[in-house]
């Protein structure tokens, strides 16, 4: 504990006051914007910067007058801006050019002269010191050799501890500290920053204050620049996967899923067999072992057990149709060359064959409409099963193969070709705690990274922030323009070699409402508000849904959007759009090559958390005062896993629970209820209503059924968050999702009837197979990126939040690039100093997400992942429910951690 004398305290008060005055001069972001044009010009130099700063330090009043005049001129200019100027983009912040870099030597050159500058810069950026402390105040302590004790009131404990580590470093020298704090901040432009671009966008008056302008600035980074930095980062590049989809037993990575396997934009597009070229999507005649020749379609060219194989969807003849479908009409059509698809969800519909099993290519037309390309062989119908019965549906009610909606013309070149899977995420987050001011965070991930890398916060790359009152459509236009070029292929310098880079949209992820926006579908309050199917809102959880017939298909909704656009009046447009559950205009992402309904998966994180929160509130509301007291008693005595923080009492704090809190609680809730719950713990009216809906008259059975519902939720959640799936796991997941939907919505609780979160149970299997697991399209980690930026907001001057956040991220991204031994194209050699920096300050680097090697999911993400659970001591259980432990243990066992459930050893399944 430190004791400060009264004299020292008086001195500190003066110093702090001085520091606050310094902040006004140092951290005016508008002032920084004035300096940008000079700093970024080719003639700029360090001497010019010093001279410019000295002028401002001696003439603050003149500066304020000048800024006021500039603001007035900007307002007048923006009133004169026309629509034609909205798309004009300018670079408002960029790194120094090669000739502007200082000519210094040393381990950290040319970015810093010595290790003292490097360490202090990293420390300042990590804790965002500049704004709320006054960097010059800290520097004054060092330069004048004041006692370090005087800095204590200005710093948080962690920041202070790490500063002490820097001071105690053997190579630290006080005289090496840059005396001018403003100049020190400009060192960031020596780093390999990404250029920050700006363009004007319209600002709506519906959400923003009355003083807001109609035109605002949108700041963003280039997706091309981000990709170039990633590919020139050896530590990242070496972990990227480029190649064909893989057939494996345990499906975990994105390249194990159907989207990657079947799309030429990610997997293998073609293969040569006996001098003939076969493309993914071609129709062929092939042989199966011991059988005659058959018709089939090449779904994908995959790698299985280190050899290439062809994945084929079976096509059947008239004779192979079930007897009740062998009508005279179909027989006649078969004589004219008609065949039938076997639905790919059937057990024997898809087969992997060796290359030599392919006989030859055939031309077959799929009759999505009445047009025929003239091929003698055609397919009009698909044989499938619904509720155990064979049925036929028109082929227009099926997803097209990626070769039809996202064809790729392979570049003819001798250069290496790298295909990138782009995962686009968009979500709003509140910038301030008590003031409504939201920003739209737009992030990208590279799907070529393995799942453990994509779970790291530092591997979420920021495109920018949709300004408050701005629209996603306007913000994303530059991204779409660049992606159109990248879809065709762009030559880039990758670690000194020219390569062709092809980047395509693999999926878009968002929460439920914004995901619908991105897919061009009305939100869930509409009559048809599911982006994956056309189910009406009064039958979302019904057993009668025939998903194959009501699913949304890209080629079908294209026609519906055309019908909307051809309507004569706006009222007619709205009526047609309401009928189809679509927006008036197709989504802006339709300019790219993607399937809007297949590649916009439902997010399991938001779905599950919303379900659990509703069930928690239903259960708590149904408890009597006595039941709540008993619950609190059991709650307080319950032992939680060591890695979990102690949750608040859900009886009184349920409205303050985060989504991650709900997910954690759901795993324990069945155990807690089973410990104490009796029929006397319920309010009589709620319990009677539950018995009436379920048809269970005995009170003890009704209590067991209530707990059974929680068991079903916990089992389903354990499977949905599983990090790998086998073929049997997909079947188990389908069964658990079906049981949960029926139990909650059709039997037990009216509040779950037609709940969109529960309706999504119909579609999660499709998403899991397309992307290998549901975790691959979950947004748990992405949501945590919001937390990083929200924690930065109080430490900036709040004048231009969008730009300040993006600049700070850009600086961190550049530091991370150097720490990873990334290549800076302005510098001929890699920087050895930054590569060894984590060894100098283990404490500062070990918990900084841009430098951390191994991320603890529970600690850094804490969102949506339920694994590595161990209990402090054995949990006592009520054994009234038969096989209670065995049933729940089977769910936790799927997590791959047998310590996840008490006494699980006795209930493990025998292989």
Secondary structure, DSSP 4 states (H G I P E B T S, - for coil): -----HHHHHHHHHHHHHHHHHHHHH--HHHHHHHHHHHHSTT--HHHHHHHHHHHHH-HHHHHHHHHHHHHHHHHHHHT--GGGTT-EEEEE-PPPGGGS----STTTTT-SSHHHHHHHHHHHHHTHIIIIIHHHHHHHHHTT--GGGGGGGS-HHHHHHHHHHHHSTT--GGGS-S-HHHHHGGGGGS-PPPEEEEEEE--TTTS-TT--SEEEEEE--HHHHHHHHHT-HHHHTT---S--B--SSB-SGGGSHHHHH-TTTSB-EEEETTEEEETT-EEEEE-TTS-EEEEEEEEEEEETTEEEEEEEEEE-GGGS-GGG--HHHHHHHHTTEEEEEPTTSTTSEEEE-GGGEEEEE-EEE-SSS---S-SEEEEEEEEEETTEEEEEETTSSPPPHHHHS-------SSEEEEEEEEEEEEEEESSSSS--EEEEEEEEETTS-HHHHTSGGG-EEEEEEPTT--HHHHTHHHHHHHHHHHH-EEEEETTEEEEEEEEEEEEE--HHHHHHHHTB--TTSTT--SSB---GGGTT-TT--HHHHB--HHHHHHHHHHHHT-SSHHHHHHHHHHHTB-SS--GGGGSSS-TTTSSPPPHHHHHHHHHHHHHHHHHHHB-HHHHHHHHHHHHHPPPBTTSPPPP-HHHHGGG--HHHHHHHHHHHHHHHHHH--GGGB-HHHHHHHHHHHT--SHHHHHHHHHHHHHHHHHHHHHHT-S-B-HHHHHHHHHHHHHHHIIIIIII-GGGTT-HHHHGGGTHHHHHHHSSSSGGG--HHHHHHHHHHHHHHTTS-SSSHHHHHHHHHHHHHHHHHHHTT---TTSSS--HHHHTHHHH-HHHHHT-TTT-SS--IIIII-SS---S--BSSPPP----STTHHHHHHHHHHTTT-GGGSTTGGGGPPP-
